[in-house]
Amino acid sequence: MPASLATVESQALELSPEERVELANRLLSSLAANSEIEEAWSAEVERRLAEVESGRMALVPLEEALSRARSSLR
């Protein structure tokens, strides 16, 4: 039986930030029918990762990010 979405999500959230970026990139790439779109997403992921690694952008703890998202949906 395939893993449920909740199980996959739980396991993915246990990955390091770098591994999650790579996973997100691979998932997005699997959806891209156009190589230009794939290349653009790849460049964006790399740009954002570089900003985090350089300290120009701070990461937000998961609970805070979820709280913000839930608040914006209300």
N, C-alpha and C positions, 0 to 999 in steps of 0.2 A: 504494500500500500504506500503511495507517495506521501511524503511529509506534508503536513498542513502548513498553510501560510504562516500561522502563528509560530509554529516550530522553527521554520526557516528564518523568520524574522528574529526570534529569540537567539538562535545560533549566530546569525549575522551580527547582532548587536554585541556579541562577545568578542568579535574580531577587533584588532587594533584599528585606529583611524585610517592608517595607510591601507590595510587590508579591505576595509569597508569602501574606500575610494576605488580600489581596484575592482571589487565586486560590483559596485555601482556602474563603473565604466564598462565592465563586461556585459552586465544586464542591458544597459542602454545600447551597447553595440549590437546585441542580439536582436534588437527591435529596429535598428536603422536599416531602411531599405536603400538609403542614399549615402554614399561614401562621404559626401560633403557634410552631411549632418553628423555622421560618426566622427569625422575629423574635428568638427566644431565642438562637439561635446568633449572629446578627448582633450582638446586645447583648453577648454573651460575648466575641466577637472584639474589639469596640471596647473593652471593659473591659480585656482583657489588653494590647492595644496601648497604651492609656493608661498602664497600669502600667509597661510597658517604657519608654515615652517619658519618663515622669516620674522614672525611676530607682528606683522602688519594687520593681521586679523586674528581675533581671539575666538576660541571654540566656546560654544554655549553648552553647559551641561544638559544632558538629555531631558531630565525632568523639567528644566526651565523652558527648553524649546517646545516640549509637548504642551506645557501650560500656556505658553504664548499662542501656539497653534489653536488650542481649544478655545482660548479667549477670543481669538479672531473669528472663530466660526459661530460664536453666539450672537 
